[in-house]
Amino acid sequence: MNILFYFVIVVHVIVCLFLVGVVLIQQGRSADLAGAFGGQGSQTAFGPRAAANVLTRLTTWSAVIFMCTSLILVVLYARSTGPHSVLDGTTAPASAPAKSGK
């Protein structure tokens, strides 16, 4: 189980870096020089729509893989450490009952 946990962490980090790179590569709508003047042409290698479709699909799939690995990591961590609470290890302060004002 320990090997699986570390394998998922490695996959998760790789997907995180890939997702950041793919998002940074993408251009906004009409972000090229022709878009600044209202033109619809573009001089990209894949054409104006094909490159956007490839990058959009890569972003979508890497986001799905990122979410799945995040959920898998939570489940693996919870199973390896057992039940725990945020309040474990804290002590409740002992308080005396309030005195009546009469």
The first five atom37 places (N, CA, C, CB, O) and aatype in JSON, in Angstrom:
{
  "aatype": [12, 2, 9, 10, 13, 18, 13, 19, 9, 19, 19, 8, 19, 9, 19, 4, 10, 13, 10, 19, 7, 19, 19, 10, 9, 5, 5, 7, 1, 15, 0, 3, 10, 0, 7, 0, 13, 7, 7, 5, 7, 15, 5, 16, 0, 13, 7, 14, 1, 0, 0, 0, 2, 19, 10, 16, 1, 10, 16, 16, 17, 15, 0, 19, 9, 13, 12, 4, 16, 15, 10, 9, 10, 19, 19, 10, 18, 0, 1, 15, 16, 7, 14, 8, 15, 19, 10, 3, 7, 16, 16, 0, 14, 0, 15, 0, 14, 0, 11, 15, 7, 11],
  "atom_mask": [
    [1, 1, 1, 1, 1],
    [1, 1, 1, 1, 1],
    [1, 1, 1, 1, 1],
    [1, 1, 1, 1, 1],
    [1, 1, 1, 1, 1],
    [1, 1, 1, 1, 1],
    [1, 1, 1, 1, 1],
    [1, 1, 1, 1, 1],
    [1, 1, 1, 1, 1],
    [1, 1, 1, 1, 1],
    [1, 1, 1, 1, 1],
    [1, 1, 1, 1, 1],
    [1, 1, 1, 1, 1],
    [1, 1, 1, 1, 1],
    [1, 1, 1, 1, 1],
    [1, 1, 1, 1, 1],
    [1, 1, 1, 1, 1],
    [1, 1, 1, 1, 1],
    [1, 1, 1, 1, 1],
    [1, 1, 1, 1, 1],
    [1, 1, 1, 0, 1],
    [1, 1, 1, 1, 1],
    [1, 1, 1, 1, 1],
    [1, 1, 1, 1, 1],
    [1, 1, 1, 1, 1],
    [1, 1, 1, 1, 1],
    [1, 1, 1, 1, 1],
    [1, 1, 1, 0, 1],
    [1, 1, 1, 1, 1],
    [1, 1, 1, 1, 1],
    [1, 1, 1, 1, 1],
    [1, 1, 1, 1, 1],
    [1, 1, 1, 1, 1],
    [1, 1, 1, 1, 1],
    [1, 1, 1, 0, 1],
    [1, 1, 1, 1, 1],
    [1, 1, 1, 1, 1],
    [1, 1, 1, 0, 1],
    [1, 1, 1, 0, 1],
    [1, 1, 1, 1, 1],
    [1, 1, 1, 0, 1],
    [1, 1, 1, 1, 1],
    [1, 1, 1, 1, 1],
    [1, 1, 1, 1, 1],
    [1, 1, 1, 1, 1],
    [1, 1, 1, 1, 1],
    [1, 1, 1, 0, 1],
    [1, 1, 1, 1, 1],
    [1, 1, 1, 1, 1],
    [1, 1, 1, 1, 1],
    [1, 1, 1, 1, 1],
    [1, 1, 1, 1, 1],
    [1, 1, 1, 1, 1],
    [1, 1, 1, 1, 1],
    [1, 1, 1, 1, 1],
    [1, 1, 1, 1, 1],
    [1, 1, 1, 1, 1],
    [1, 1, 1, 1, 1],
    [1, 1, 1, 1, 1],
    [1, 1, 1, 1, 1],
    [1, 1, 1, 1, 1],
    [1, 1, 1, 1, 1],
    [1, 1, 1, 1, 1],
    [1, 1, 1, 1, 1],
    [1, 1, 1, 1, 1],
    [1, 1, 1, 1, 1],
    [1, 1, 1, 1, 1],
    [1, 1, 1, 1, 1],
    [1, 1, 1, 1, 1],
    [1, 1, 1, 1, 1],
    [1, 1, 1, 1, 1],
    [1, 1, 1, 1, 1],
    [1, 1, 1, 1, 1],
    [1, 1, 1, 1, 1],
    [1, 1, 1, 1, 1],
    [1, 1, 1, 1, 1],
    [1, 1, 1, 1, 1],
    [1, 1, 1, 1, 1],
    [1, 1, 1, 1, 1],
    [1, 1, 1, 1, 1],
    [1, 1, 1, 1, 1],
    [1, 1, 1, 0, 1],
    [1, 1, 1, 1, 1],
    [1, 1, 1, 1, 1],
    [1, 1, 1, 1, 1],
    [1, 1, 1, 1, 1],
    [1, 1, 1, 1, 1],
    [1, 1, 1, 1, 1],
    [1, 1, 1, 0, 1],
    [1, 1, 1, 1, 1],
    [1, 1, 1, 1, 1],
    [1, 1, 1, 1, 1],
    [1, 1, 1, 1, 1],
    [1, 1, 1, 1, 1],
    [1, 1, 1, 1, 1],
    [1, 1, 1, 1, 1],
    [1, 1, 1, 1, 1],
    [1, 1, 1, 1, 1],
    [1, 1, 1, 1, 1],
    [1, 1, 1, 1, 1],
    [1, 1, 1, 0, 1],
    [1, 1, 1, 1, 1]
  ],
  "atom_positions": [
    [[0.83, -1.19, 0.0], [0.0, 0.0, 0.0], [0.88, 1.26, 0.0], [-0.94, 0.0, 1.21], [0.51, 2.28, -0.57]],
    [[2.03, 1.16, 0.65], [2.94, 2.28, 0.71], [3.5, 2.63, -0.66], [4.08, 1.98, 1.68], [3.65, 3.8, -0.99]],
    [[3.8, 1.62, -1.46], [4.33, 1.84, -2.81], [3.27, 2.49, -3.69], [4.8, 0.51, -3.44], [3.58, 3.38, -4.48]],
    [[2.03, 2.06, -3.55], [0.93, 2.63, -4.32], [0.74, 4.11, -3.97], [-0.37, 1.86, -4.06], [0.51, 4.93, -4.86]],
    [[0.86, 4.43, -2.69], [0.72, 5.82, -2.25], [1.78, 6.71, -2.89], [0.82, 5.91, -0.71], [1.46, 7.79, -3.39]],
    [[3.02, 6.27, -2.89], [4.09, 7.07, -3.48], [3.98, 7.13, -5.0], [5.44, 6.5, -3.09], [4.33, 8.15, -5.6]],
    [[3.51, 6.06, -5.62], [3.3, 6.07, -7.07], [2.24, 7.1, -7.46], [2.9, 4.67, -7.57], [2.41, 7.84, -8.43]],
    [[1.15, 7.15, -6.71], [0.09, 8.11, -7.0], [0.58, 9.54, -6.76], [-1.15, 7.82, -6.14], [0.19, 10.45, -7.48]],
    [[1.43, 9.74, -5.77], [2.0, 11.07, -5.53], [2.85, 11.5, -6.71], [2.84, 11.09, -4.23], [2.77, 12.65, -7.15]],
    [[3.67, 10.6, -7.24], [4.51, 10.93, -8.39], [3.66, 11.27, -9.6], [5.46, 9.77, -8.72], [3.93, 12.25, -10.3]],
    [[2.63, 10.48, -9.86], [1.72, 10.76, -10.99], [1.02, 12.09, -10.77], [0.68, 9.63, -11.15], [0.85, 12.86, -11.72]],
    [[0.62, 12.36, -9.54], [-0.07, 13.6, -9.22], [0.81, 14.82, -9.48], [-0.52, 13.58, -7.76], [0.34, 15.82, -10.04]],
    [[2.05, 14.76, -9.08], [2.98, 15.88, -9.29], [3.24, 16.09, -10.78], [4.31, 15.63, -8.55], [3.27, 17.23, -11.25]],
    [[3.41, 15.02, -11.52], [3.64, 15.14, -12.97], [2.43, 15.77, -13.65], [3.93, 13.76, -13.59], [2.57, 16.63, -14.51]],
    [[1.23, 15.33, -13.26], [0.01, 15.9, -13.84], [-0.14, 17.36, -13.45], [-1.23, 15.1, -13.39], [-0.59, 18.16, -14.27]],
    [[0.22, 17.72, -12.24], [0.16, 19.12, -11.81], [1.05, 19.99, -12.67], [0.57, 19.26, -10.33], [0.62, 21.05, -13.15]],
    [[2.28, 19.57, -12.89], [3.2, 20.36, -13.7], [2.73, 20.43, -15.15], [4.61, 19.76, -13.63], [2.85, 21.48, -15.78]],
    [[2.21, 19.32, -15.67], [1.69, 19.32, -17.04], [0.49, 20.25, -17.17], [1.31, 17.9, -17.45], [0.37, 20.97, -18.17]],
    [[-0.39, 20.24, -16.19], [-1.57, 21.1, -16.22], [-1.18, 22.57, -16.18], [-2.5, 20.77, -15.04], [-1.76, 23.38, -16.9]],
    [[-0.22, 22.92, -15.36], [0.26, 24.31, -15.32], [0.84, 24.71, -16.66], [1.31, 24.49, -14.2], [0.57, 25.81, -17.14]],
    [[1.63, 23.84, -17.26], [2.22, 24.15, -18.56], [1.19, 24.31, -19.66], [0.0, 0.0, 0.0], [1.29, 25.23, -20.47]],
    [[0.21, 23.42, -19.7], [-0.81, 23.49, -20.75], [-1.66, 24.75, -20.6], [-1.7, 22.25, -20.7], [-2.02, 25.37, -21.6]],
    [[-1.98, 25.11, -19.38], [-2.78, 26.32, -19.17], [-1.99, 27.56, -19.56], [-3.23, 26.43, -17.7], [-2.55, 28.49, -20.14]],
    [[-0.69, 27.57, -19.26], [0.11, 28.75, -19.62], [0.36, 28.85, -21.12], [1.43, 28.71, -18.89], [0.57, 29.96, -21.62]],
    [[0.35, 27.76, -21.83], [0.56, 27.78, -23.28], [-0.64, 28.37, -24.01], [0.85, 26.37, -23.8], [-0.49, 29.02, -25.05]],
    [[-1.82, 28.15, -23.47], [-3.04, 28.58, -24.17], [-3.1, 30.08, -24.3], [-4.26, 28.08, -23.44], [-2.65, 30.83, -23.43]],
    [[-3.69, 30.5, -25.42], [-3.93, 31.92, -25.64], [-5.39, 32.21, -25.35], [-3.56, 32.34, -27.09], [-6.25, 31.34, -25.47]],
    [[-5.65, 33.44, -24.97], [-7.02, 33.85, -24.81], [-7.67, 34.03, -26.17], [0.0, 0.0, 0.0], [-7.0, 33.96, -27.2]],
    [[-8.96, 34.26, -26.17], [-9.64, 34.49, -27.44], [-9.17, 35.8, -28.05], [-11.18, 34.5, -27.26], [-9.08, 36.82, -27.36]],
    [[-8.87, 35.76, -29.33], [-8.38, 36.92, -30.09], [-7.14, 37.53, -29.44], [-9.47, 37.98, -30.21], [-7.03, 38.75, -29.33]],
    [[-6.22, 36.67, -29.02], [-5.02, 37.16, -28.35], [-3.88, 37.43, -29.33], [-4.57, 36.18, -27.31], [-2.87, 38.01, -28.94]],
    [[-4.02, 37.03, -30.58], [-2.95, 37.28, -31.53], [-3.09, 38.67, -32.14], [-2.96, 36.21, -32.64], [-4.02, 39.4, -31.81]],
    [[-2.18, 39.04, -33.01], [-2.15, 40.39, -33.57], [-3.35, 40.66, -34.45], [-0.88, 40.59, -34.38], [-3.87, 41.78, -34.45]],
    [[-3.81, 39.67, -35.2], [-4.98, 39.86, -36.06], [-6.24, 40.09, -35.22], [-5.18, 38.65, -36.99], [-7.13, 40.83, -35.63]],
    [[-6.31, 39.46, -34.07], [-7.47, 39.64, -33.19], [-7.54, 41.03, -32.6], [0.0, 0.0, 0.0], [-8.62, 41.51, -32.25]],
    [[-6.39, 41.69, -32.48], [-6.39, 43.05, -31.93], [-7.05, 44.04, -32.87], [-4.96, 43.49, -31.63], [-7.59, 45.05, -32.43]],
    [[-7.02, 43.73, -34.16], [-7.62, 44.63, -35.15], [-8.93, 44.08, -35.69], [-6.66, 44.87, -36.28], [-9.45, 44.6, -36.68]],
    [[-9.48, 43.06, -35.07], [-10.76, 42.52, -35.49], [-10.68, 41.46, -36.55], [0.0, 0.0, 0.0], [-11.73, 41.03, -37.05]],
    [[-9.5, 41.01, -36.93], [-9.37, 39.97, -37.96], [-9.61, 38.6, -37.38], [0.0, 0.0, 0.0], [-9.43, 38.38, -36.18]],
    [[-10.01, 37.68, -38.22], [-10.27, 36.31, -37.76], [-9.16, 35.35, -38.17], [-11.59, 35.82, -38.31], [-9.22, 34.18, -37.79]],
    [[-8.18, 35.78, -38.9], [-7.11, 34.9, -39.36], [-6.08, 34.67, -38.28], [0.0, 0.0, 0.0], [-5.92, 35.48, -37.36]],
    [[-5.38, 33.58, -38.41], [-4.32, 33.26, -37.47], [-3.26, 32.46, -38.22], [-4.86, 32.47, -36.25], [-3.57, 31.77, -39.19]],
    [[-2.03, 32.56, -37.78], [-0.94, 31.88, -38.47], [-0.32, 30.82, -37.58], [0.11, 32.88, -38.91], [0.91, 30.69, -37.54]],
    [[-1.13, 30.08, -36.88], [-0.6, 29.02, -36.03], [-0.36, 27.77, -36.87], [-1.56, 28.71, -34.86], [-0.84, 27.66, -37.99]],
    [[0.39, 26.84, -36.32], [0.74, 25.64, -37.07], [-0.47, 24.73, -37.32], [1.83, 24.86, -36.33], [-0.56, 24.09, -38.36]],
    [[-1.41, 24.69, -36.37], [-2.56, 23.82, -36.5], [-3.78, 24.54, -37.04], [-2.87, 23.19, -35.18], [-4.82, 23.91, -37.23]],
    [[-3.7, 25.82, -37.29], [-4.88, 26.59, -37.65], [-5.47, 27.19, -36.4], [0.0, 0.0, 0.0], [-5.12, 26.77, -35.3]],
    [[-6.36, 28.14, -36.54], [-6.87, 28.84, -35.36], [-7.72, 27.97, -34.44], [-7.66, 30.02, -35.79], [-7.69, 28.17, -33.23]],
    [[-8.48, 27.02, -34.97], [-9.36, 26.22, -34.13], [-8.73, 24.9, -33.71], [-10.65, 25.96, -34.86], [-9.01, 24.41, -32.62]],
    [[-7.89, 24.32, -34.54], [-7.33, 23.0, -34.23], [-6.41, 23.07, -33.01], [-6.57, 22.44, -35.43], [-6.44, 22.18, -32.17]],
    [[-5.6, 24.1, -32.92], [-4.69, 24.23, -31.78], [-5.48, 24.45, -30.49], [-3.7, 25.38, -31.99], [-5.14, 23.91, -29.44]],
    [[-6.54, 25.24, -30.59], [-7.35, 25.48, -29.41], [-8.05, 24.19, -28.96], [-8.39, 26.57, -29.69], [-8.18, 23.95, -27.76]],
    [[-8.5, 23.38, -29.92], [-9.17, 22.14, -29.55], [-8.21, 21.16, -28.88], [-9.79, 21.5, -30.76], [-8.58, 20.5, -27.91]],
    [[-6.99, 21.06, -29.39], [-6.0, 20.14, -28.81], [-5.65, 20.59, -27.4], [-4.73, 20.07, -29.7], [-5.62, 19.77, -26.48]],
    [[-5.38, 21.87, -27.22], [-5.02, 22.37, -25.89], [-6.19, 22.29, -24.92], [-4.53, 23.82, -25.99], [-6.0, 22.02, -23.74]],
    [[-7.39, 22.52, -25.42], [-8.57, 22.41, -24.56], [-8.77, 20.98, -24.09], [-9.81, 22.91, -25.28], [-9.08, 20.73, -22.93]],
    [[-8.59, 20.04, -25.01], [-8.73, 18.63, -24.62], [-7.64, 18.2, -23.65], [-8.71, 17.74, -25.85], [-7.9, 17.47, -22.7]],
    [[-6.41, 18.65, -23.89], [-5.32, 18.32, -22.95], [-5.59, 18.9, -21.57], [-3.99, 18.84, -23.49], [-5.33, 18.25, -20.56]],
    [[-6.1, 20.13, -21.53], [-6.42, 20.75, -20.25], [-7.53, 19.99, -19.54], [-6.83, 22.21, -20.46], [-7.45, 19.76, -18.33]],
    [[-8.55, 19.61, -20.28], [-9.67, 18.89, -19.68], [-9.22, 17.55, -19.11], [-10.78, 18.68, -20.7], [-9.55, 17.22, -17.97]],
    [[-8.49, 16.78, -19.9], [-8.06, 15.46, -19.42], [-7.06, 15.54, -18.28], [-7.45, 14.68, -20.57], [-7.11, 14.73, -17.35]],
    [[-6.17, 16.51, -18.33], [-5.22, 16.64, -17.21], [-5.93, 17.11, -15.94], [-4.09, 17.61, -17.57], [-5.54, 16.72, -14.85]],
    [[-6.97, 17.93, -16.07], [-7.75, 18.34, -14.9], [-8.52, 17.16, -14.32], [-8.71, 19.47, -15.26], [-8.62, 17.03, -13.1]],
    [[-9.06, 16.31, -15.17], [-9.78, 15.12, -14.7], [-8.82, 14.18, -13.97], [-10.47, 14.39, -15.87], [-9.15, 13.65, -12.91]],
    [[-7.64, 13.96, -14.54], [-6.65, 13.09, -13.91], [-6.18, 13.7, -12.58], [-5.45, 12.86, -14.85], [-5.97, 12.97, -11.61]],
    [[-6.02, 15.02, -12.54], [-5.63, 15.7, -11.3], [-6.68, 15.48, -10.21], [-5.43, 17.21, -11.56], [-6.33, 15.18, -9.07]],
    [[-7.94, 15.62, -10.55], [-9.0, 15.43, -9.55], [-9.07, 13.98, -9.08], [-10.37, 15.86, -10.13], [-9.25, 13.72, -7.89]],
    [[-8.92, 13.05, -10.0], [-8.95, 11.63, -9.62], [-7.78, 11.27, -8.72], [-8.93, 10.75, -10.87], [-7.96, 10.58, -7.72]],
    [[-6.58, 11.73, -9.05], [-5.43, 11.43, -8.19], [-5.57, 12.1, -6.84], [-4.13, 11.86, -8.87], [-5.11, 11.56, -5.83]],
    [[-6.18, 13.28, -6.79], [-6.41, 13.94, -5.5], [-7.33, 13.1, -4.62], [-7.01, 15.33, -5.71], [-7.06, 12.92, -3.43]],
    [[-8.42, 12.61, -5.19], [-9.34, 11.77, -4.42], [-8.69, 10.46, -4.0], [-10.6, 11.48, -5.24], [-8.89, 9.99, -2.88]],
    [[-7.91, 9.87, -4.88], [-7.22, 8.61, -4.55], [-6.23, 8.83, -3.42], [-6.49, 8.04, -5.79], [-6.12, 7.99, -2.53]],
    [[-5.52, 9.96, -3.44], [-4.58, 10.25, -2.36], [-5.28, 10.43, -1.02], [-3.77, 11.5, -2.69], [-4.77, 9.99, 0.01]],
    [[-6.43, 11.07, -1.02], [-7.19, 11.25, 0.22], [-7.63, 9.9, 0.77], [-8.41, 12.16, -0.01], [-7.51, 9.64, 1.97]],
    [[-8.14, 9.04, -0.1], [-8.6, 7.72, 0.35], [-7.43, 6.89, 0.86], [-9.33, 6.98, -0.79], [-7.54, 6.26, 1.91]],
    [[-6.31, 6.88, 0.15], [-5.15, 6.1, 0.58], [-4.59, 6.62, 1.9], [-4.07, 6.11, -0.49], [-4.17, 5.83, 2.74]],
    [[-4.57, 7.93, 2.07], [-4.05, 8.49, 3.32], [-4.98, 8.16, 4.49], [-3.88, 10.0, 3.2], [-4.51, 7.83, 5.58]],
    [[-6.27, 8.25, 4.26], [-7.22, 7.96, 5.34], [-7.16, 6.5, 5.74], [-8.64, 8.33, 4.91], [-7.29, 6.18, 6.93]],
    [[-6.97, 5.61, 4.79], [-6.88, 4.19, 5.12], [-5.58, 3.83, 5.81], [-7.04, 3.35, 3.87], [-5.54, 2.92, 6.64]],
    [[-4.51, 4.53, 5.49], [-3.21, 4.18, 6.09], [-3.07, 4.71, 7.51], [-2.08, 4.72, 5.24], [-2.37, 4.1, 8.32]],
    [[-3.71, 5.82, 7.83], [-3.54, 6.4, 9.17], [-4.66, 6.05, 10.12], [-3.43, 7.89, 9.07], [-4.52, 6.24, 11.32]],
    [[-5.77, 5.54, 9.63], [-6.89, 5.19, 10.49], [-7.74, 6.42, 10.78], [0.0, 0.0, 0.0], [-7.46, 7.51, 10.3]],
    [[-8.77, 6.22, 11.58], [-9.65, 7.36, 11.88], [-8.92, 8.39, 12.75], [-10.93, 6.88, 12.59], [-8.22, 8.04, 13.7]],
    [[-9.1, 9.62, 12.4], [-8.5, 10.7, 13.17], [-9.39, 11.93, 13.09], [-7.08, 11.01, 12.66], [-10.24, 12.05, 12.21]],
    [[-9.17, 12.83, 14.01], [-9.96, 14.04, 14.07], [-9.04, 15.24, 14.21], [-10.96, 13.99, 15.24], [-7.88, 15.11, 14.6]],
    [[-9.56, 16.39, 13.88], [-8.8, 17.62, 14.04], [-8.55, 17.9, 15.52], [-9.54, 18.81, 13.39], [-7.55, 18.52, 15.88]],
    [[-9.46, 17.45, 16.37], [-9.37, 17.74, 17.81], [-8.56, 16.72, 18.58], [-10.74, 17.82, 18.39], [-8.47, 16.81, 19.8]],
    [[-7.96, 15.74, 17.9], [-7.1, 14.78, 18.6], [-5.9, 15.5, 19.2], [-6.63, 13.66, 17.65], [-5.28, 16.34, 18.56]],
    [[-5.59, 15.16, 20.43], [-4.42, 15.73, 21.08], [-4.71, 17.02, 21.83], [0.0, 0.0, 0.0], [-3.81, 17.58, 22.46]],
    [[-5.94, 17.5, 21.79], [-6.27, 18.7, 22.55], [-6.99, 18.29, 23.83], [-7.16, 19.68, 21.71], [-7.66, 17.26, 23.88]],
    [[-6.84, 19.1, 24.83], [-7.53, 18.82, 26.1], [-8.56, 19.9, 26.34], [-6.53, 18.74, 27.28], [-8.32, 21.07, 26.04]],
    [[-9.68, 19.52, 26.86], [-10.73, 20.49, 27.16], [-10.35, 21.18, 28.47], [-12.14, 19.79, 27.26], [-9.99, 20.52, 29.45]],
    [[-10.45, 22.49, 28.49], [-10.11, 23.21, 29.74], [-11.16, 22.93, 30.82], [-10.0, 24.74, 29.47], [-12.37, 22.93, 30.57]],
    [[-10.66, 22.69, 32.01], [-11.58, 22.45, 33.14], [-12.08, 23.8, 33.61], [-10.87, 21.67, 34.31], [-11.3, 24.68, 33.96]],
    [[-13.39, 23.94, 33.62], [-13.95, 25.22, 34.04], [-14.9, 24.99, 35.2], [-14.68, 25.93, 32.87], [-15.6, 23.98, 35.26]],
    [[-14.9, 25.94, 36.09], [-15.79, 25.87, 37.25], [-17.15, 26.42, 36.84], [-15.19, 26.67, 38.46], [-17.24, 27.26, 35.94]],
    [[-18.19, 25.97, 37.48], [-19.5, 26.52, 37.15], [-19.57, 28.0, 37.48], [-20.6, 25.76, 37.89], [-18.9, 28.47, 38.39]],
    [[-20.37, 28.71, 36.74], [-20.5, 30.15, 36.97], [-21.2, 30.41, 38.29], [-21.26, 30.82, 35.81], [-22.12, 29.69, 38.67]],
    [[-20.75, 31.45, 38.98], [-21.35, 31.83, 40.26], [-22.62, 32.64, 39.99], [-20.34, 32.65, 41.14], [-22.69, 33.43, 39.04]],
    [[-23.57, 32.43, 40.81], [-24.79, 33.2, 40.63], [-24.58, 34.63, 41.1], [-25.97, 32.54, 41.39], [-23.81, 34.9, 42.01]],
    [[-25.29, 35.53, 40.45], [-25.12, 36.95, 40.79], [-25.94, 37.38, 41.99], [0.0, 0.0, 0.0], [-25.94, 38.57, 42.32]],
    [[-26.63, 36.48, 42.66], [-27.46, 36.84, 43.81], [-26.76, 36.66, 45.09], [-28.71, 36.04, 43.83], [-27.33, 36.92, 46.15]]
  ]
}
